[in-house]
Amino acid sequence: MNLKGFCRAWGKESFRAGLVGLFCIVAFFTVVSGTYRALRGSSEFREFRDIIQVSVVENKNHYVEIAHLRAYPPFFAIFWAPYGLFPLGQLPEPARPLAGSTLSQKIQIGLSAAFVLLLLTALTVWAARCIMLAGLSRTEPKGACPAGAREPGSEEGGSGWCASALLGVLSGGLMINAIVRCETDMFVVMLVAGAMYLMFVRERQWSSGALLGIAAAFKLTPGLFGVYLLCRRKWGALGGMVAAGFACSVILPAVVWGPEGAYDRTRSWVEKVIVPYSRQGPETFIPEAYRRANQSLRAAVTRYLTRYDVGSDRRVRHVNVADLRPQTVQKIAFGLKAIILGLLLAAWILPSPGREGDLGPVLFALVPTGMLLISDVSVGGHLAILAVPFGTLAAFCFRHAGEPLGRTVSWGVLAGFVAASLIAVQPLKEMSVGTLGIFILYGLGLYVAFRLFRLQRATITSEAG
């Protein structure tokens, strides 16, 4: 089906009205479901609120005071502060939140959760629009477009709205899952989407890097964008990322908690998270780290090469095809990650940085797939970041509709969508179908990148001749 032709036939205004109506319906059920889960204590709302109450409101070291240790850096408590500043008083244990809460507490929990969920839902639409505009816009420098062509950032109309709707279909389930559970990952998606928009549409490198620096200070895995910027020699963006990261990790904590409080929290984070993780992996602070919810490469290798129990609490289930020693499995996983990172470095280094064209957004979108594959923990909410490669590759299909490469990419995107959707089927989740979806997008991104790199080299060679 020609989605662009369908959008034009329906009419831009009618299509936008339909999207707004659909969004309102989805937003309503998302907020209601997420608020109910917050009241029941079956989302992250209570745990994250406790971190903020202890660290920001009570000015105590949450790495010491709170039993449910989280791997987030200290800046997390500051960035997430509006999430948990509501003075709800002493709450009951999360296991029985409804039975032990007063009516006033229930109302306040519901209202504060609904506020956060509405904010996340609205910003998700903004993030999707940023991703699609970055993929659809021309990436030549402003003023260099041929006569009659659109300048960067001018890709509006039916194509942009249709592409945004397509992204909602491809990754809406992953993003809604993260929102309903009050996961932090949607804010990472929004920061990355904003950075992508600023980099490829507005051409504001320093501001783009600053958003990536905030994301990396908030959650470590986006730090891979720093490697990408270094390889692509985007010095302005790299400078913005370093400056924002330093401000969020050092200056702002010292202002909020004082130099001594900031140092105390950073030291506790290193001692309780970084050092144990580097020595023994995530099992030191994450119970059942490689359970079926984890769709990382390390989890898939562990489940298939050891007798790791992937079943529920009531049954034991294994999917392994071998039973190797943990040390051997760790070496295999490390080798596979090294290959993945090596291919990413090649894709980022080889193309000329000054003539990216369509290649720029594709190389950017490879970073989230690398984040998920290299990290040892990539659970359901983390997969929301796949909106970036899904959107970028879908936009590439729009720009190259009818061309052989565009058709190949469209089939690959469809395969990735099917694999990501099958995470909802528990037996397939146990078999790491989400890892397969990530690999499909990773491989598809590399394929497109190297095809465009060959075209870039051919163009440079012909011009030189």
C-alpha positions in Angstrom: 0.0 0.0 0.0 1.3 3.5 -1.0 0.9 5.3 2.4 2.0 8.7 0.9 -0.7 8.4 -1.9 -3.3 7.4 0.7 -2.5 10.5 2.8 -2.8 12.8 -0.2 -6.0 11.1 -1.3 -7.6 11.5 2.1 -6.4 15.1 2.5 -3.9 16.7 4.8 -6.4 18.3 7.1 -8.6 15.2 7.4 -5.6 13.1 8.1 -4.3 15.4 10.8 -7.8 15.5 12.4 -7.9 11.7 12.4 -4.5 11.6 14.0 -5.5 14.0 16.7 -8.6 11.9 17.5 -6.7 8.7 17.6 -4.0 10.3 19.8 -6.7 11.5 22.3 -8.1 8.0 22.6 -4.7 6.4 23.0 -3.6 9.0 25.5 -6.8 8.6 27.6 -6.4 4.8 28.0 -2.6 5.2 28.5 -3.1 7.7 31.3 -5.9 5.7 33.0 -3.9 2.4 32.8 -0.7 4.1 34.0 -2.5 5.8 36.9 -4.1 2.6 38.0 -0.8 0.8 37.9 0.7 3.6 40.0 -2.0 3.3 42.6 -1.5 -0.5 42.7 2.2 -0.1 43.1 2.9 -2.2 39.9 4.9 0.6 38.1 8.1 2.5 38.8 6.2 5.5 40.2 6.5 4.7 43.9 10.2 3.6 43.7 11.3 6.7 41.8 9.3 8.9 44.0 11.1 7.4 47.1 14.5 8.3 45.6 13.5 11.9 45.1 11.9 12.2 48.5 14.9 10.8 50.3 17.6 12.5 48.2 16.1 15.9 47.3 13.4 16.5 50.0 15.1 14.9 53.0 18.7 15.5 51.7 19.9 12.0 52.5 22.1 9.7 50.4 19.5 7.5 48.6 22.2 4.9 47.7 22.5 4.2 51.4 19.0 4.9 52.7 16.9 3.0 50.1 16.9 -0.8 49.9 15.8 -1.0 46.2 19.2 0.1 44.7 19.0 1.7 41.3 21.9 2.0 38.9 21.2 5.6 37.8 23.8 8.3 38.4 23.1 10.9 41.1 21.8 13.4 38.5 18.8 11.1 38.1 17.3 12.3 41.4 17.6 16.0 40.2 16.3 15.5 36.7 13.4 13.4 37.9 12.6 15.7 40.8 9.2 16.9 39.5 8.2 13.2 39.5 8.3 12.9 43.2 8.1 16.2 45.1 4.5 15.8 46.0 4.2 15.7 49.8 2.1 12.5 50.2 3.2 11.7 53.7 4.1 8.2 54.9 2.9 5.7 52.4 2.2 2.0 53.0 4.4 -0.7 51.5 4.2 -1.0 47.7 2.8 -4.5 48.0 -0.5 -3.1 49.5 -0.7 0.5 48.4 -4.5 0.7 47.9 -5.3 -1.1 51.1 -3.1 1.1 53.3 -3.4 4.5 51.7 -5.7 7.2 52.9 -8.2 8.7 50.5 -6.2 11.9 50.3 -3.0 9.9 49.5 -4.8 7.9 46.8 -6.1 11.1 45.2 -2.6 12.7 45.3 -0.9 9.6 44.0 -3.5 9.4 41.2 -3.2 13.1 40.3 0.6 13.2 40.4 0.9 10.0 38.3 -1.7 11.3 35.8 0.3 14.5 35.4 3.5 12.7 34.7 1.8 10.3 32.3 0.1 13.1 30.4 3.4 14.9 30.1 5.1 11.8 28.8 2.4 11.0 26.3 2.4 14.6 24.9 6.2 14.7 24.7 6.2 11.3 22.9 4.3 12.8 20.0 6.8 15.7 19.9 9.7 13.2 19.9 8.1 11.2 17.1 7.7 14.3 15.0 11.4 15.3 15.6 12.6 11.9 14.5 10.6 11.9 11.3 11.4 15.4 10.4 15.1 14.7 10.8 14.8 11.7 8.5 12.7 13.4 5.9 14.5 16.7 5.8 17.3 17.5 3.3 20.7 17.3 5.0 22.6 19.5 2.6 23.7 22.8 4.1 21.2 25.6 4.1 21.4 27.7 1.0 22.9 24.8 -1.0 19.6 23.3 -2.2 18.8 23.5 -5.9 16.3 26.1 -7.1 12.8 25.1 -6.1 13.9 22.5 -3.6 13.0 22.7 0.1 15.5 23.9 2.6 16.4 21.8 5.6 13.6 21.4 8.1 10.9 22.3 5.5 9.5 18.8 5.0 6.0 19.5 6.0 2.6 18.4 4.8 1.1 15.0 4.3 4.4 13.1 4.0 5.6 14.3 7.4 2.3 13.5 9.1 2.0 10.2 7.4 5.5 9.3 8.4 4.8 10.3 12.0 1.7 8.1 12.0 3.8 5.2 10.6 6.3 5.6 13.4 3.4 5.4 15.9 2.4 2.1 14.4 6.0 0.7 14.4 7.1 1.7 17.9 4.0 3.0 19.6 3.6 -0.2 21.6 7.1 0.0 22.9 6.7 3.6 23.9 3.2 3.1 25.5 4.6 0.3 27.5 7.4 2.5 28.9 4.9 5.3 29.6 2.4 3.1 31.4 5.1 1.7 33.6 6.4 5.3 34.4 9.8 4.3 33.0 12.6 6.8 32.6 13.4 5.6 29.1 10.8 7.9 27.4 12.7 11.0 28.6 15.9 9.5 27.1 13.9 9.0 23.8 12.8 12.7 23.9 16.3 14.0 24.6 17.8 11.9 21.8 14.9 12.8 19.4 15.4 16.5 20.2 19.2 16.2 19.6 18.5 14.5 16.3 16.2 17.2 15.2 18.6 20.0 16.1 21.5 18.2 14.5 20.0 17.4 11.1 17.2 19.9 10.7 18.2 23.0 12.5 22.0 22.3 12.2 22.6 23.5 15.8 25.5 21.2 16.7 26.3 22.5 20.2 22.6 22.5 21.4 22.2 19.0 19.9 25.2 17.7 21.8 24.0 19.4 25.0 20.8 17.3 24.9 22.9 14.2 24.4 25.0 15.2 27.4 21.9 15.5 29.6 20.8 12.1 28.5 24.2 10.5 29.3 24.3 12.2 32.7 20.8 10.9 33.4 21.4 7.4 32.1 24.9 6.0 31.2 24.1 4.1 28.0 23.6 7.3 25.8 27.3 7.9 26.4 27.8 5.9 23.3 26.7 9.0 21.4 30.0 10.6 22.5 31.9 7.9 20.6 29.7 8.5 17.6 30.3 12.3 17.7 34.1 11.7 18.0 34.2 9.3 15.1 32.1 11.7 12.9 34.3 14.6 14.0 31.3 16.7 15.1 33.4 18.8 17.4 30.7 21.4 18.2 28.2 18.7 19.2 30.9 16.8 21.2 31.8 20.0 23.0 28.2 20.6 23.9 27.8 17.0 25.1 30.9 17.2 27.3 29.9 20.6 28.7 26.3 19.6 29.5 27.5 16.3 31.0 29.9 18.1 33.3 27.3 20.6 34.3 24.7 17.9 35.1 27.1 15.5 36.8 29.3 17.9 38.8 28.1 21.5 39.0 24.3 21.0 39.4 24.6 18.2 42.1 27.0 20.5 44.0 24.5 23.3 43.9 21.6 21.1 45.0 23.3 19.0 47.7 26.4 21.0 48.4 29.9 19.8 47.4 30.1 17.3 50.2 26.6 15.8 49.5 27.3 15.6 45.8 30.7 13.8 46.5 29.1 11.5 49.0 26.4 10.4 46.5 28.9 10.0 43.6 31.2 7.9 45.8 28.3 5.7 46.9 27.2 5.2 43.3 30.7 4.2 42.2 31.1 1.8 45.2 27.6 0.2 45.0 27.0 0.2 41.2 30.0 0.8 39.0 32.6 -1.3 40.9 30.4 -4.4 41.5 29.1 -4.2 37.9 32.6 -4.1 36.4 33.6 -7.1 38.5 30.5 -9.4 38.5 28.0 -7.9 36.0 24.5 -6.7 36.7 23.6 -9.7 38.9 25.2 -7.9 41.9 22.3 -5.4 42.2 19.6 -6.7 39.8 17.8 -9.9 40.9 17.4 -12.4 38.0 19.3 -10.0 35.7 18.9 -12.3 32.7 15.2 -13.1 33.2 13.0 -13.2 30.1 12.2 -9.5 30.3 15.8 -8.8 29.5 16.3 -8.7 25.7 20.0 -7.8 25.6 22.6 -9.8 23.7 24.2 -10.9 27.0 20.8 -12.2 28.3 20.2 -14.1 25.0 23.6 -15.7 25.1 23.1 -16.7 28.8 19.7 -18.2 28.2 20.8 -20.2 25.2 24.2 -21.4 26.4 23.5 -22.1 30.1 20.6 -23.7 32.0 19.2 -20.4 33.1 15.6 -20.5 34.4 13.5 -18.3 32.2 10.2 -19.4 33.6 7.8 -17.7 36.0 7.8 -18.1 39.8 5.5 -21.1 39.5 7.4 -23.1 36.9 10.9 -23.8 35.7 11.7 -23.5 32.1 14.9 -23.6 30.0 15.6 -22.7 26.4 19.3 -23.5 26.3 20.9 -25.5 23.5 24.2 -26.0 25.5 25.3 -25.8 29.1 28.6 -23.9 29.2 30.5 -22.5 32.1 29.5 -18.9 33.0 33.1 -17.7 32.3 32.9 -19.2 28.8 29.5 -17.5 28.2 30.9 -14.2 29.4 33.8 -14.4 26.9 31.5 -15.3 24.0 29.2 -12.4 24.9 32.2 -10.0 25.2 33.5 -11.2 21.8 30.1 -10.6 20.1 29.9 -7.1 21.6 33.4 -6.3 20.4 32.3 -7.3 16.8 29.2 -5.2 17.1 31.1 -2.2 18.4 33.8 -2.7 15.7 31.3 -2.6 12.9 29.7 0.5 14.4 33.1 2.2 14.5 33.8 1.3 10.9 30.4 2.7 9.8 31.0 5.9 11.7 34.6 6.5 10.7 34.8 5.5 7.0 32.3 8.0 5.4 33.4 11.5 4.8 32.0 13.7 7.6 31.4 16.7 5.3 29.1 15.0 2.8 26.6 12.9 4.8 23.4 13.5 2.9 20.9 10.7 3.7 23.7 8.9 5.5 23.8 11.3 8.5 20.5 10.3 10.2 21.2 6.6 9.5 24.5 6.7 11.3 22.9 8.5 14.2 20.2 5.9 14.4 22.7 3.1 14.7 23.7 4.4 18.2 20.5 3.2 20.0 20.8 -0.3 18.5 24.4 -0.4 19.7 23.3 0.8 23.2 20.8 -2.0 23.5 23.1 -4.8 22.2 26.2 -3.7 24.2 24.4 -3.2 27.5 23.9 -6.2 29.7 20.4 -5.1 30.6 17.8 -4.2 27.9 14.4 -4.8 29.5 11.0 -3.9 28.0 11.0 -0.2 28.8 14.5 0.3 27.4 13.3 -0.8 23.9 11.4 2.5 23.5 14.6 3.9 22.1 14.0 1.8 19.0 11.7 4.6 18.0 14.8 6.3 16.6 16.0 3.6 14.2 12.4 2.7 13.3 11.6 6.3 12.5 14.8 7.0 10.6 14.5 3.9 8.4 10.8 4.5 7.8 11.7 8.0 6.7 14.3 6.6 4.4 11.7 4.4 2.8 9.5 7.5 2.3 12.4 9.4 0.6 13.3 6.5 -1.6 9.9 5.0 -2.3 10.0 3.0 -5.6 13.7 2.5 -5.5 15.2 -1.0 -5.0 17.0 0.1 -1.8 13.9 1.7 -0.4 11.9 -1.5 -1.0 14.6 -3.6 0.7 14.6 -1.3 3.7 10.8 -1.4 3.9 10.8 -5.2 4.2 13.6 -5.0 6.8 11.6 -2.5 8.9 8.6 -4.7 8.7 10.6 -7.7 9.9 11.9 -5.7 12.8 8.4 -4.5 13.7 7.1 -8.1 13.7 10.0 -9.3 15.9 9.5 -6.3 18.3 5.8 -6.9 18.5 6.2 -10.6 19.4 7.8 -9.6 22.7 4.2 -9.6 24.0 4.2 -13.4 23.5 5.8 -14.8 26.7 7.3 -18.0 25.2 8.9 -15.9 22.4 10.1 -13.4 24.9 11.9 -16.2 26.7 13.5 -17.1 23.4 14.8 -13.5 23.0 12.7 -12.4 20.1 13.3 -8.8 21.1 17.0 -9.3 20.7 16.3 -10.5 17.2 14.3 -7.3 16.5 17.2 -5.2 17.7 19.6 -7.2 15.5 17.4 -6.7 12.5 17.4 -2.9 12.9 21.1 -3.0 13.7 21.9 -5.0 10.6 19.6 -3.0 8.4 21.1 0.2 9.5 24.6 -1.1 8.8 23.5 -2.3 5.3 22.0 1.1 4.4 25.0 2.9 5.8 27.5 0.9 3.8 25.4 1.1 0.6 25.2 4.9 1.0 29.0 5.0 1.8 29.7 3.2 -1.5 27.6 5.8 -3.3 29.4 8.6 -1.5 32.8 7.2 -2.6 31.6 6.8 -6.2 30.4 10.4 -6.2 33.7 11.7 -4.8 35.7 9.6 -7.3 33.7 10.8 -10.3 34.0 14.5 -9.2 37.8 14.1 -8.7 38.1 12.5 -12.2 
